[in-house]
Amino acid sequence: MIVVDGEGRYRIDGPMTLDNVAALLDQGHKVFAPDGRIEVDLGAVGEVDSSACALLLEWLRHARSRGQEIQYRNPPASLATLASLYGVSRYLPLLDASPAGVPAP
């Protein structure tokens, strides 16, 4: 489920798996602001699978097609590991919780 945390800020609560990724994709396209920067906090995401990487890549593609910047904060270690394993970590703007926005491993 996507929770709106403020202007341009969103939070994913719950898993990001094949079971719910299609619903998250649709919900994201509906609730993400049509302009400006998008920041998605992934700190409350528990379970992930490879479909989570596909979802984040699709949201990135969609945002860029509208001239927007999107960032993913606080990714779970398992997501960062999957992104690295599949060779997509360099494409995903995964940031940790530090104020300087240091990329996650």
N, C-alpha and C positions, 0 to 999 in steps of 0.2 A: 504494500500500500504506500502511496506517495502522500506525504504530509507537507502542506505549505507552511514554511517557517518564516516567511516574510517576503518582501519584494525581491524576486529573483533567487530566493533560497528555498530549497526543498530537502526533504529527508525521506529516505526509504526505510520503512519499518517492516521487518520480516524477511523471509527468504527471497532469493533471486535465483529461481530454478526453472527448469522446463515446465513445471506445473503452473507457474504464474507469470512467466516472462511476457507472454502475449498480452495479458491484462495490464502489466506494468508499461509495456510499450504504448498501448492505447491511452492509458491514463496520463503518461508523460506528455504525449502529443496534445492532450486536452488541457492539462493544467500548467505546463511550462509557459512562461510569459512569451508573447509573440515577438518581443524585442528586448534588447538589453542582455546583460550577462546572466547566465544560469549557473547556480552552484548547487550541487547535489551531495548531501551528506550521506555517506554509506556506513556510518558508525553503528547503526542499529541493525544492519544486515547480518543475519546469522549464517544461514546456509547458502552456498553458491555452487553453481556448476558452470560448465562451459557456455551455457546460454546467457549467463550474466555478462560475459565478455561481448557476445554478439549484441545484447541489448545496449550496452554502453557505447559500442561502436555505432549503432544505428542512431541513438540519441545525438551522438557527436556529428554524424553525417547530416542529420536533420537540422541541428542548430547551425552548422556551417552553411547549409543551403539557404538559411534565412539571414546570414551575416552575423550570427551570434557566436559568443564564446561560451563554452561550457566547461566546468571543472567538476571533478569528483573528489570529494574530501573524505578522509578517514576510511579508506578501503580496508576491508578485512584482509588479513595476511593471506588467506586462502585465495582471494580474488587476485591479489598481486602475483601470487605464485602461478595461478592459471594463466594470467595475461602474459607472464614471462615464458611459461611453458609453450604457449601457442604463438609466441613471437609478436604479440600485439601491444606489449607494454609501452613501447616507444610511441605508439599512436594515441594511447589513452592518457588524458590529463589527470592522472591519479595523484592527489596531494594528501599529505598527512595533516595532522592537526596543528602543526607548528605555525606561528604567526608569519614566518617568512615564506610559507608555502613550499617548503622543501619537498621535492618529489618523493613519493613512497618507493621503497625498494621493489 
